[in-house]
């Protein structure tokens, strides 16, 4: 028997490893080993050695598949459990993490396009059909304001965000109303571009400075202006349409102040009186 502290040769270690391959310990033996190891702490040096030995090690596709198969159907030990950590333990965990810098901070391009696509697909599958309870939604809502509270963006950052938003088209596809207006202009050989990235992002822009908006009767408040009452609606109510109307008026005024000619056409005008709409566009072209 080797004396304590002696080191085994690589050949001897390989023989020991080979001799134990395929051996299975009984439940009793595994229980004894578990008890003997409980409470044992590895030294910092030992942990560093283990960490170094595992770095760069990659598991084969077969091993990954086996690990995945072994875990399928298993229920997480903490599923449905609340209050599993005491207030003292949570405080210790919080204190141990304070001041730590996330491993991926300031790192860009650490995942390949393929890896990002897989993660995106997995997230979609994970959340598909899942609904948060009213209590969970309330907690999420309460936590989000705390995250942004007190944070101020610089003028440069705000300018960058504004510039990016001007190039975002919403909705992504042209509406039926916009398409109808586009067809009207094409039929009359009037050149235009769509969704020019300027203030308000006009639906139609005609050089050099003409902005045309196609406003839906419902979504932009024409029905509200005609006296229809939406006060009993939870979201799209009278207050909502008041804000939309003021916003549209503000965009028109600000564009005109910059030298643009602005024309806002209602949905019912474009559908029922397209010729009148065309005449109004031609009038400001002169």
C-alpha positions as CSV (number, residue, x, y, z in Angstrom):
1,X,0.0,0.0,0.0
2,X,1.4,3.4,-1.0
3,X,2.3,5.7,1.9
4,X,0.4,8.8,2.5
5,X,1.5,11.7,0.4
6,X,3.1,9.6,-2.3
7,X,2.2,10.4,-5.9
8,X,1.1,7.7,-8.3
9,X,2.6,7.6,-11.8
10,X,0.4,8.4,-14.8
11,X,0.6,4.7,-15.8
12,X,-0.7,3.5,-12.4
13,X,-3.5,6.1,-12.4
14,X,-4.6,4.9,-15.8
15,X,-4.6,1.3,-14.6
16,X,-6.8,2.2,-11.6
17,X,-9.1,4.2,-13.8
18,X,-9.5,1.3,-16.3
19,X,-10.0,-1.3,-13.5
20,X,-13.0,0.7,-12.2
21,X,-14.6,1.4,-15.5
22,X,-18.1,0.0,-15.7
23,X,-18.3,-0.8,-11.9
24,X,-21.4,0.2,-10.1
25,X,-21.6,0.8,-6.4
26,X,-24.5,-0.5,-4.4
27,X,-27.1,1.9,-2.9
28,X,-25.6,1.2,0.5
29,X,-22.1,2.0,-0.6
30,X,-23.2,5.2,-2.3
31,X,-25.0,6.2,0.9
32,X,-21.9,5.7,3.0
33,X,-19.7,7.7,0.6
34,X,-22.3,10.5,0.7
35,X,-22.3,10.6,4.5
36,X,-18.5,10.6,4.7
37,X,-18.3,13.5,2.3
38,X,-21.1,15.6,3.9
39,X,-19.7,18.7,5.5
40,X,-16.2,18.4,4.0
41,X,-14.8,21.5,2.5
42,X,-12.1,21.6,-0.2
43,X,-9.3,24.0,0.3
44,X,-8.9,27.1,-2.0
45,X,-5.9,25.4,-3.6
46,X,-7.9,22.2,-4.3
47,X,-10.8,24.1,-5.8
48,X,-8.4,26.1,-8.0
49,X,-6.9,22.8,-9.3
50,X,-10.3,21.4,-10.1
51,X,-11.4,24.6,-11.9
52,X,-8.1,24.6,-13.9
53,X,-8.6,20.9,-14.9
54,X,-12.1,21.5,-16.2
55,X,-11.3,24.7,-18.2
56,X,-11.5,24.1,-21.9
57,X,-13.0,20.6,-21.5
58,X,-15.7,19.9,-24.1
59,X,-18.2,17.1,-23.8
60,X,-19.0,15.0,-26.8
61,X,-22.4,15.3,-28.6
62,X,-23.1,11.7,-27.3
63,X,-22.4,12.7,-23.7
64,X,-24.6,15.9,-24.0
65,X,-27.4,13.8,-25.5
66,X,-27.2,11.3,-22.6
67,X,-27.2,14.1,-20.0
68,X,-30.2,15.7,-21.7
69,X,-32.1,12.3,-21.9
70,X,-31.4,11.6,-18.2
71,X,-32.9,14.9,-17.1
72,X,-36.1,14.7,-19.2
73,X,-39.2,14.5,-17.2
74,X,-37.4,15.4,-13.9
75,X,-39.1,18.1,-11.8
76,X,-36.9,20.8,-10.4
77,X,-36.2,20.4,-6.7
78,X,-37.4,24.0,-6.1
79,X,-40.6,23.9,-8.3
80,X,-43.5,25.2,-6.3
81,X,-41.4,25.9,-3.3
82,X,-41.3,29.3,-1.7
83,X,-39.5,30.6,1.4
84,X,-36.8,27.8,1.1
85,X,-34.1,30.3,2.1
86,X,-34.2,32.1,5.5
87,X,-34.0,35.9,5.6
88,X,-30.4,35.5,7.0
89,X,-29.4,33.2,4.1
90,X,-30.8,35.6,1.6
91,X,-29.0,38.5,3.2
92,X,-25.7,36.5,3.0
93,X,-26.3,35.6,-0.6
94,X,-27.0,39.3,-1.5
95,X,-23.9,40.5,0.4
96,X,-21.7,38.0,-1.4
97,X,-22.8,39.3,-4.8
98,X,-22.5,43.0,-4.1
99,X,-19.7,44.6,-6.1
100,X,-19.3,41.7,-8.4
101,X,-19.1,42.5,-12.1
102,X,-21.1,40.3,-14.5
103,X,-18.9,37.9,-16.5
104,X,-20.3,39.2,-19.8
105,X,-20.1,43.0,-19.0
106,X,-18.7,44.9,-22.0
107,X,-18.3,41.7,-23.9
108,X,-19.8,41.7,-27.4
109,X,-19.9,38.9,-30.0
110,X,-19.4,36.2,-27.3
111,X,-22.1,34.1,-28.9
112,X,-22.2,33.1,-32.6
113,X,-25.2,33.8,-34.8
114,X,-26.1,30.1,-34.6
115,X,-25.9,30.1,-30.8
116,X,-28.1,33.2,-30.6
117,X,-30.7,31.7,-32.9
118,X,-30.8,28.5,-30.8
119,X,-31.2,30.5,-27.6
120,X,-34.0,32.6,-29.2
121,X,-35.8,29.4,-30.3
122,X,-35.5,27.8,-26.9
123,X,-36.8,30.9,-25.1
124,X,-39.8,31.0,-27.4
125,X,-40.6,27.3,-26.6
126,X,-40.0,27.9,-22.9
127,X,-42.5,30.8,-22.7
128,X,-45.0,29.6,-25.2
129,X,-48.4,29.3,-23.5
130,X,-47.1,30.4,-20.1
131,X,-49.1,33.0,-18.3
132,X,-48.0,34.9,-15.2
133,X,-50.4,35.1,-12.3
134,X,-51.8,38.5,-11.3
135,X,-49.5,38.4,-8.3
136,X,-46.4,37.7,-10.4
137,X,-47.3,40.5,-12.9
138,X,-47.7,42.9,-10.0
139,X,-44.2,41.9,-8.7
140,X,-42.6,42.3,-12.1
141,X,-44.3,45.7,-12.5
142,X,-43.1,46.8,-9.1
143,X,-39.5,45.7,-9.7
144,X,-39.2,47.4,-13.1
145,X,-39.6,51.0,-11.9
146,X,-36.9,50.3,-9.3
147,X,-34.5,49.2,-12.0
148,X,-34.8,52.5,-14.0
149,X,-35.5,54.8,-11.0
150,X,-33.0,57.6,-10.8
151,X,-31.2,56.6,-14.0
152,X,-30.7,59.4,-16.5
153,X,-29.6,59.1,-20.1
154,X,-27.2,61.5,-21.5
155,X,-28.2,63.9,-24.3
156,X,-26.1,61.9,-26.7
157,X,-27.8,58.6,-25.7
158,X,-31.2,60.2,-26.1
159,X,-30.3,61.5,-29.5
160,X,-29.1,58.0,-30.6
161,X,-32.4,56.4,-29.4
162,X,-34.5,59.0,-31.2
163,X,-32.5,58.5,-34.4
164,X,-33.0,54.7,-34.2
165,X,-36.7,55.0,-33.6
166,X,-37.2,57.2,-36.6
167,X,-36.1,54.2,-38.8
168,X,-38.4,51.8,-37.0
169,X,-41.7,51.3,-39.0
170,X,-44.8,50.4,-37.0
171,X,-46.8,48.6,-38.0
172,X,-44.1,46.7,-40.0
173,X,-46.4,46.2,-43.0
174,X,-48.3,49.0,-44.7
175,X,-51.9,49.2,-43.7
176,X,-54.8,48.8,-46.2
177,X,-55.4,52.6,-45.9
178,X,-51.8,53.4,-46.7
179,X,-51.8,51.0,-49.7
180,X,-54.9,52.7,-51.1
181,X,-53.3,56.1,-50.9
182,X,-50.1,54.8,-52.5
183,X,-52.1,53.3,-55.4
184,X,-53.9,56.6,-55.9
185,X,-50.5,58.4,-56.2
186,X,-49.0,55.8,-58.5
187,X,-52.0,55.9,-60.8
188,X,-51.4,59.7,-61.2
189,X,-47.6,59.5,-61.6
190,X,-46.8,61.3,-58.4
191,X,-43.4,60.2,-57.1
192,X,-43.2,59.6,-53.3
193,X,-41.3,57.7,-50.6
194,X,-42.8,55.8,-47.6
195,X,-42.2,56.4,-44.0
196,X,-39.5,59.1,-44.3
197,X,-37.4,58.9,-41.1
198,X,-38.2,62.4,-39.9
199,X,-40.5,63.7,-37.0
200,X,-43.7,61.7,-37.0
201,X,-42.5,59.4,-39.8
202,X,-45.0,60.5,-42.5
203,X,-46.8,57.7,-44.3
204,X,-46.1,59.5,-47.6
205,X,-43.3,62.0,-48.4
206,X,-43.2,63.9,-51.6
207,X,-40.1,65.9,-52.5
208,X,-39.0,68.5,-51.5
209,X,-41.0,69.0,-48.3
210,X,-44.5,67.5,-48.3
211,X,-45.7,65.1,-45.6
212,X,-48.9,63.2,-45.9
213,X,-50.5,61.2,-43.1
214,X,-53.2,58.6,-43.5
215,X,-55.1,58.7,-40.2
216,X,-57.5,55.9,-39.3
217,X,-60.9,57.2,-38.1
218,X,-60.9,55.1,-34.9
219,X,-57.2,55.1,-34.0
220,X,-56.6,58.8,-34.5
221,X,-59.8,60.0,-32.8
222,X,-62.1,61.1,-35.6
223,X,-65.0,59.1,-34.1
224,X,-64.3,60.7,-30.7
225,X,-64.4,64.2,-32.3
226,X,-67.8,63.4,-33.8
227,X,-69.1,62.9,-30.2
228,X,-68.7,59.1,-29.8
229,X,-68.2,58.2,-26.1
230,X,-65.4,55.8,-25.1
231,X,-65.4,56.5,-21.4
232,X,-66.4,52.9,-20.5
233,X,-63.4,51.5,-22.3
234,X,-60.4,50.4,-20.0
235,X,-57.6,51.5,-22.3
236,X,-58.8,53.1,-25.6
237,X,-61.0,55.6,-23.8
238,X,-61.7,59.4,-24.1
239,X,-58.5,60.3,-22.3
240,X,-56.5,58.1,-24.7
241,X,-58.0,59.8,-27.8
242,X,-57.5,63.2,-26.3
243,X,-53.8,62.4,-26.1
244,X,-53.6,61.0,-29.6
245,X,-55.3,64.1,-31.1
246,X,-53.0,66.5,-29.2
247,X,-49.9,64.4,-30.3
248,X,-51.0,64.6,-34.0
249,X,-51.6,68.3,-33.8
250,X,-48.2,68.8,-32.1
251,X,-46.4,66.8,-34.8
252,X,-48.1,68.8,-37.5
253,X,-47.1,72.1,-35.9
254,X,-43.5,71.1,-35.3
255,X,-43.1,69.9,-38.9
256,X,-44.6,73.1,-40.2
257,X,-42.2,75.1,-38.0
258,X,-39.3,73.3,-39.7
259,X,-40.6,74.2,-43.2
260,X,-42.6,71.2,-44.1
261,X,-46.0,71.2,-45.7
262,X,-48.3,68.8,-43.8
263,X,-51.5,67.2,-44.9
264,X,-53.5,64.8,-42.7
265,X,-56.1,62.7,-44.5
266,X,-58.9,60.8,-42.6
267,X,-59.7,57.2,-43.4
268,X,-63.3,58.0,-44.6
269,X,-61.9,60.7,-46.9
270,X,-59.4,58.4,-48.6
271,X,-62.0,55.6,-49.1
272,X,-65.1,57.6,-50.0
273,X,-63.6,60.7,-51.7
274,X,-60.2,59.7,-53.2
275,X,-60.4,62.4,-55.9
276,X,-60.8,65.2,-53.4
277,X,-57.8,63.8,-51.5
278,X,-55.8,63.8,-54.7
279,X,-56.8,67.4,-55.5
280,X,-55.7,68.5,-52.0
281,X,-52.3,66.8,-52.5
282,X,-51.9,68.5,-56.0
283,X,-52.8,71.8,-54.4
284,X,-49.9,71.8,-52.0
285,X,-47.5,70.5,-54.8
286,X,-47.9,73.8,-56.6
